[in-house]
C-alpha cells in the first residue's frame, strides 16, 4: 500500500469524487489542500458545474485521460457505484478515504477494484499524507500507537 500511496503523491492530476461547495465537506477541504500544494484537482460531482472555480465533471468516466488517481470522499454505497464506473477507464488507483467513522470503504468496491487491476488505498485519511503539520502528526500517531492496515505494513 505504501507504493500506491506514493503513486498518489507523485501524480499531479487527481480526481476527488464527492467534493461539494458545502464548507464542511471533506472533499472540498481536501481539494483546497491539494490545489494549494500544486496538484491539478478534478472534482467529480453531478450536482455542480464548478467548485471553487474549478470545472466539475459528472462522472469518473468524464475525466481527462491523464487522470489515473481518484480519491473517494463519498459514502460506501456511492463508492461501489463510482468504482464500477472506473472499470474500463484510465483510472489505475482509488483511495477510499477514512477519517472519522467508516469513511468511503466498501468490501464490494474493493473486490471490484481487485478484479479489474485497480489499486486501492484504504484505512487512511489522505490529509495524513498530502497535508502538513497536524495531519502528518496524525500519521505518526497511527504508526506508533494505533493499528495500520496490514497491507501498509507489509509493503
Backbone as CSV, one residue per row, in Angstrom:
resi,resn,N_x,N_y,N_z,CA_x,CA_y,CA_z,C_x,C_y,C_z
1,UNK,0.823,-1.196,0.000,0.000,0.000,0.000,0.869,1.263,0.000
2,UNK,2.061,1.204,0.613,2.942,2.371,0.610,3.262,2.801,-0.819
3,UNK,3.491,1.831,-1.689,3.808,2.115,-3.095,2.639,2.846,-3.768
4,UNK,1.449,2.411,-3.513,0.272,3.035,-4.124,0.091,4.459,-3.583
5,UNK,0.296,4.633,-2.287,0.204,5.973,-1.700,1.232,6.882,-2.349
6,UNK,2.434,6.373,-2.551,3.464,7.179,-3.193,3.063,7.548,-4.619
7,UNK,2.415,6.635,-5.330,1.937,6.933,-6.686,0.895,8.049,-6.651
8,UNK,0.041,8.054,-5.630,-0.911,9.158,-5.468,-0.160,10.462,-5.258
9,UNK,0.831,10.440,-4.371,1.588,11.653,-4.063,2.350,12.160,-5.275
10,UNK,2.818,11.249,-6.120,3.591,11.624,-7.307,2.713,12.123,-8.457
11,UNK,1.454,11.711,-8.479,0.537,12.137,-9.549,0.252,13.627,-9.388
12,UNK,0.183,14.339,-10.477,-0.157,15.769,-10.392,-1.597,16.029,-10.811
13,UNK,-2.243,15.009,-11.350,-3.651,15.095,-11.749,-4.431,14.123,-10.871
14,UNK,-5.320,14.634,-10.022,-6.067,13.790,-9.098,-7.535,14.200,-9.109
15,UNK,-8.407,13.202,-9.178,-9.847,13.464,-9.096,-10.314,13.235,-7.662
16,UNK,-11.292,14.034,-7.247,-11.912,13.848,-5.946,-13.414,13.708,-6.159
17,UNK,-13.904,12.495,-5.958,-15.339,12.237,-6.076,-15.991,12.551,-4.740
18,UNK,-16.971,13.425,-4.762,-17.695,13.779,-3.559,-17.426,15.181,-3.053
19,UNK,-16.556,15.923,-3.726,-16.345,17.317,-3.328,-17.631,18.094,-3.605
20,UNK,-17.899,19.071,-2.753,-19.075,19.921,-2.953,-18.744,21.335,-2.481
21,UNK,-19.696,22.232,-2.619,-19.481,23.614,-2.177,-19.778,23.802,-0.695
22,UNK,-20.277,22.780,-0.028,-20.559,22.856,1.406,-19.247,23.054,2.156
23,UNK,-19.146,24.118,2.942,-17.885,24.443,3.623,-17.437,23.353,4.591
24,UNK,-18.332,22.479,5.026,-17.985,21.387,5.942,-17.668,20.088,5.209
25,UNK,-17.679,20.112,3.881,-17.448,18.924,3.077,-15.966,18.555,3.083
26,UNK,-15.661,17.293,3.440,-14.271,16.851,3.479,-13.628,16.903,2.100
27,UNK,-14.378,16.521,1.072,-13.846,16.566,-0.290,-13.411,17.972,-0.678
28,UNK,-14.160,18.977,-0.257,-13.796,20.369,-0.525,-12.507,20.739,0.209
29,UNK,-12.397,20.354,1.475,-11.178,20.637,2.244,-9.966,19.983,1.594
30,UNK,-10.126,18.752,1.182,-9.038,18.026,0.526,-8.683,18.683,-0.810
31,UNK,-9.706,19.070,-1.545,-9.492,19.741,-2.828,-8.676,21.022,-2.647
32,UNK,-9.017,21.814,-1.646,-8.286,23.060,-1.372,-6.832,22.760,-0.994
33,UNK,-6.625,21.764,-0.140,-5.273,21.417,0.303,-4.423,20.937,-0.872
34,UNK,-4.992,20.079,-1.717,-4.231,19.564,-2.858,-3.919,20.671,-3.858
35,UNK,-4.881,21.541,-4.108,-4.674,22.649,-5.037,-3.566,23.561,-4.516
36,UNK,-3.611,23.855,-3.231,-2.597,24.701,-2.596,-1.205,24.060,-2.706
37,UNK,-1.161,22.731,-2.747,0.110,22.003,-2.823,0.577,21.770,-4.261
38,UNK,-0.141,22.330,-5.243,0.298,22.245,-6.631,-0.307,21.131,-7.461
39,UNK,-1.272,20.413,-6.915,-1.945,19.358,-7.679,-3.031,19.976,-8.560
40,UNK,-3.273,19.354,-9.703,-4.381,19.740,-10.569,-5.538,18.819,-10.189
41,UNK,-6.524,19.383,-9.523,-7.630,18.609,-8.970,-8.838,18.661,-9.894
42,UNK,-9.478,17.513,-10.050,-10.677,17.383,-10.879,-11.828,16.932,-9.974
43,UNK,-12.704,17.861,-9.551,-13.839,17.440,-8.736,-14.854,16.652,-9.566
44,UNK,-15.397,15.599,-8.953,-16.414,14.766,-9.598,-17.670,14.825,-8.741
45,UNK,-18.699,15.449,-9.285,-19.974,15.543,-8.592,-21.027,16.011,-9.597
46,UNK,-22.021,15.163,-9.877,-23.032,15.540,-10.871,-23.914,16.707,-10.444
47,UNK,-23.823,17.130,-9.200,-24.665,18.219,-8.714,-24.098,19.612,-8.941
48,UNK,-22.883,19.710,-9.507,-22.242,21.012,-9.652,-21.579,21.156,-11.015
49,UNK,-21.599,22.383,-11.533,-20.855,22.700,-12.752,-19.412,23.051,-12.407
50,UNK,-19.228,23.673,-11.231,-17.881,24.016,-10.775,-17.877,24.112,-9.260
51,UNK,-16.685,23.907,-8.713,-16.470,24.036,-7.273,-15.195,24.844,-7.091
52,UNK,-15.289,25.933,-6.345,-14.134,26.808,-6.113,-13.495,27.261,-7.428
53,UNK,-14.331,27.487,-8.444,-13.827,27.960,-9.729,-13.219,26.880,-10.610
54,UNK,-13.281,25.642,-10.171,-12.736,24.519,-10.943,-13.903,23.755,-11.552
55,UNK,-13.837,23.510,-12.858,-14.905,22.768,-13.539,-15.068,21.390,-12.930
56,UNK,-16.310,21.012,-12.753,-16.666,19.740,-12.150,-17.161,18.795,-13.248
57,UNK,-16.817,17.518,-13.147,-17.345,16.536,-14.089,-18.416,15.703,-13.390
58,UNK,-19.325,15.157,-14.190,-20.441,14.386,-13.641,-20.054,13.005,-13.160
59,UNK,-19.032,12.416,-13.776,-18.683,11.021,-13.519,-17.191,10.821,-13.752
60,UNK,-16.611,9.803,-13.128,-15.202,9.491,-13.397,-14.995,9.118,-14.858
61,UNK,-16.042,8.700,-15.527,-15.940,8.363,-16.951,-15.707,9.615,-17.803
62,UNK,-15.980,10.805,-17.236,-15.800,12.070,-17.944,-14.451,12.734,-17.659
63,UNK,-13.612,12.088,-16.870,-12.312,12.670,-16.520,-11.370,12.670,-17.724
64,UNK,-10.458,13.645,-17.788,-9.443,13.627,-18.835,-8.593,12.360,-18.715
65,UNK,-8.046,11.905,-19.823,-7.290,10.652,-19.837,-6.065,10.663,-18.944
66,UNK,-5.501,11.834,-18.660,-4.299,11.882,-17.830,-4.576,11.630,-16.346
67,UNK,-5.849,11.580,-15.952,-6.196,11.337,-14.553,-6.254,9.833,-14.305
68,UNK,-5.320,9.364,-13.466,-5.239,7.942,-13.142,-5.537,7.662,-11.677
69,UNK,-5.712,8.721,-10.876,-5.896,8.595,-9.435,-7.190,9.270,-9.007
70,UNK,-8.019,8.534,-8.256,-9.305,9.062,-7.792,-9.412,8.855,-6.288
71,UNK,-9.692,9.939,-5.578,-9.959,9.868,-4.144,-11.464,9.880,-3.959
72,UNK,-11.959,8.921,-3.190,-13.395,8.789,-2.971,-13.758,9.334,-1.594
73,UNK,-14.465,10.443,-1.586,-14.931,11.095,-0.356,-16.445,11.021,-0.336
74,UNK,-16.939,9.792,-0.400,-18.379,9.529,-0.507,-18.744,8.374,0.425
75,UNK,-20.038,8.171,0.696,-20.452,7.007,1.490,-20.147,5.700,0.743
76,UNK,-20.004,4.580,1.473,-19.659,3.300,0.848,-20.556,2.884,-0.326
77,UNK,-21.853,3.128,-0.254,-22.739,2.742,-1.367,-22.363,3.478,-2.647
78,UNK,-22.004,4.748,-2.530,-21.565,5.505,-3.706,-20.176,5.073,-4.153
79,UNK,-19.335,4.651,-3.213,-18.014,4.141,-3.561,-18.158,2.997,-4.550
80,UNK,-19.081,2.083,-4.282,-19.295,0.935,-5.169,-19.698,1.392,-6.565
81,UNK,-20.592,2.340,-6.645,-21.052,2.852,-7.934,-19.906,3.532,-8.699
82,UNK,-19.146,4.349,-7.999,-18.062,5.084,-8.656,-16.940,4.148,-9.086
83,UNK,-16.598,3.183,-8.248,-15.558,2.209,-8.613,-15.978,1.434,-9.863
84,UNK,-17.233,1.080,-9.939,-17.720,0.372,-11.133,-17.555,1.253,-12.376
85,UNK,-17.762,2.553,-12.224,-17.571,3.481,-13.342,-16.100,3.572,-13.758
86,UNK,-15.186,3.333,-12.819,-13.746,3.398,-13.119,-13.293,2.260,-14.032
87,UNK,-13.997,1.145,-13.983,-13.630,-0.022,-14.792,-13.685,0.369,-16.270
88,UNK,-12.589,0.105,-16.968,-12.520,0.414,-18.391,-12.046,1.823,-18.700
89,UNK,-11.742,2.605,-17.656,-11.202,3.959,-17.864,-9.688,3.913,-17.632
90,UNK,-9.050,5.068,-17.654,-7.603,5.169,-17.400,-7.275,5.159,-15.902
91,UNK,-8.290,5.093,-15.039,-8.060,5.109,-13.598,-7.294,3.847,-13.189
92,UNK,-6.151,4.056,-12.535,-5.298,2.953,-12.090,-5.384,2.710,-10.591
93,UNK,-5.841,3.744,-9.851,-5.844,3.613,-8.405,-6.968,4.458,-7.802
94,UNK,-7.527,3.960,-6.705,-8.536,4.704,-5.951,-8.142,4.716,-4.477
95,UNK,-8.535,5.792,-3.823,-8.294,5.942,-2.383,-9.647,6.074,-1.727
96,UNK,-10.030,5.067,-0.946,-11.282,5.091,-0.201,-10.963,5.715,1.150
97,UNK,-11.325,6.986,1.310,-10.896,7.738,2.483,-11.398,7.121,3.778
98,UNK,-10.642,7.385,4.810,-11.037,7.008,6.157,-10.642,8.139,7.062
99,UNK,-11.607,8.792,7.602,-11.355,9.835,8.582,-12.028,9.389,9.857
100,UNK,-13.026,10.112,10.257,-13.830,9.726,11.407,-14.920,8.782,10.906
101,UNK,-15.162,7.709,11.615,-16.206,6.769,11.211,-15.723,5.805,10.143
102,UNK,-16.655,5.249,9.417,-16.354,4.213,8.434,-15.660,4.749,7.188
103,UNK,-15.945,5.963,6.819,-15.338,6.523,5.619,-15.981,5.976,4.364
104,UNK,-15.213,5.914,3.291,-15.734,5.508,1.984,-15.531,4.027,1.704
105,UNK,-14.865,3.310,2.592,-14.505,1.920,2.305,-15.720,1.013,2.134
106,UNK,-15.616,0.150,1.129,-16.620,-0.871,0.859,-15.888,-2.133,0.409
107,UNK,-16.174,-3.256,1.058,-15.555,-4.529,0.648,-15.924,-4.867,-0.795
108,UNK,-17.167,-4.628,-1.157,-17.601,-4.917,-2.530,-16.817,-4.064,-3.533
109,UNK,-16.652,-2.788,-3.238,-15.890,-1.900,-4.124,-14.437,-2.349,-4.197
110,UNK,-13.878,-2.762,-3.056,-12.505,-3.246,-3.031,-12.358,-4.470,-3.943
111,UNK,-13.323,-5.350,-3.898,-13.286,-6.545,-4.751,-13.405,-6.175,-6.231
112,UNK,-14.252,-5.213,-6.545,-14.375,-4.752,-7.943,-13.016,-4.238,-8.416
113,UNK,-12.341,-3.477,-7.563,-11.014,-2.965,-7.921,-10.034,-4.111,-8.137
114,UNK,-9.987,-5.034,-7.207,-9.076,-6.180,-7.309,-9.331,-6.957,-8.595
115,UNK,-10.582,-7.205,-8.905,-10.950,-7.968,-10.110,-10.585,-7.240,-11.394
116,UNK,-10.382,-5.916,-11.313,-10.136,-5.117,-12.520,-8.779,-4.396,-12.493
117,UNK,-7.855,-4.908,-11.686,-6.485,-4.382,-11.618,-6.427,-2.885,-11.297
118,UNK,-7.328,-2.446,-10.418,-7.295,-1.073,-9.924,-6.745,-1.150,-8.503
119,UNK,-5.659,-0.427,-8.241,-5.041,-0.458,-6.924,-5.881,0.340,-5.930
120,UNK,-5.819,-0.070,-4.663,-6.673,0.530,-3.635,-5.857,0.961,-2.417
121,UNK,-6.154,2.165,-1.935,-5.683,2.625,-0.632,-6.923,2.773,0.233
122,UNK,-6.842,2.294,1.462,-7.953,2.446,2.400,-7.381,2.475,3.815
123,UNK,-8.211,2.885,4.748,-7.809,2.889,6.143,-7.061,4.138,6.572
124,UNK,-6.920,5.106,5.674,-6.203,6.333,5.984,-6.966,7.542,5.471
125,UNK,-6.794,8.646,6.179,-7.233,9.935,5.679,-6.129,10.450,4.760
126,UNK,-6.438,10.831,3.529,-5.403,11.324,2.624,-4.648,12.535,3.166
127,UNK,-5.278,13.312,4.038,-4.627,14.504,4.578,-3.387,14.137,5.400
128,UNK,-3.315,12.891,5.914,-2.140,12.474,6.664,-0.904,12.435,5.762
129,UNK,-1.111,12.309,4.462,-0.012,12.232,3.511,0.119,13.504,2.682
130,UNK,-1.003,14.091,2.274,-0.988,15.297,1.457,-0.890,16.566,2.304
131,UNK,-1.391,16.510,3.538,-1.441,17.680,4.395,-0.126,17.931,5.115
132,UNK,-0.119,18.944,5.910,1.071,19.347,6.662,0.734,19.410,8.152
133,UNK,1.752,19.606,8.969,1.582,19.857,10.392,0.815,18.790,11.133
134,UNK,-0.338,19.169,11.660,-1.151,18.278,12.480,-1.527,17.000,11.733
135,UNK,-1.769,17.101,10.440,-2.122,15.917,9.651,-0.968,14.914,9.635
136,UNK,0.248,15.388,9.445,1.406,14.486,9.456,1.630,13.905,10.853
137,UNK,1.355,14.701,11.882,1.451,14.200,13.254,0.453,13.068,13.465
138,UNK,-0.734,13.186,12.885,-1.750,12.139,12.982,-1.217,10.830,12.398
139,UNK,-0.537,10.893,11.254,0.052,9.687,10.656,1.099,9.104,11.599
140,UNK,1.946,9.948,12.165,2.960,9.471,13.099,2.302,8.756,14.278
141,UNK,1.226,9.337,14.797,0.494,8.721,15.913,-0.056,7.353,15.520
142,UNK,-0.640,7.265,14.322,-1.191,5.977,13.874,-0.099,4.933,13.729
143,UNK,1.047,5.336,13.194,2.151,4.388,13.010,2.676,3.882,14.352
144,UNK,2.681,4.743,15.347,3.305,4.400,16.614,2.357,3.904,17.700
145,UNK,1.080,4.261,17.622,0.180,3.921,18.717,-1.137,3.278,18.295
146,UNK,-1.317,3.030,17.026,-2.608,2.544,16.564,-2.409,1.438,15.554
147,UNK,-3.488,0.888,15.102,-3.425,-0.166,14.094,-3.374,0.442,12.700
148,UNK,-2.575,-0.183,11.860,-2.500,0.201,10.447,-2.995,-0.985,9.626
149,UNK,-3.558,-0.736,8.446,-3.930,-1.871,7.593,-2.700,-2.739,7.331
150,UNK,-2.853,-4.045,7.410,-1.725,-4.969,7.243,-1.031,-4.753,5.902
151,UNK,-1.773,-4.396,4.859,-1.169,-4.161,3.546,-0.169,-3.004,3.596
152,UNK,-0.396,-2.042,4.472,0.522,-0.922,4.604,1.821,-1.380,5.262
153,UNK,1.705,-2.211,6.257,2.864,-2.685,6.999,3.736,-3.602,6.135
154,UNK,3.117,-4.437,5.318,3.865,-5.414,4.520,4.524,-4.828,3.288
155,UNK,4.069,-3.688,2.820,4.647,-3.109,1.600,5.779,-2.163,1.892
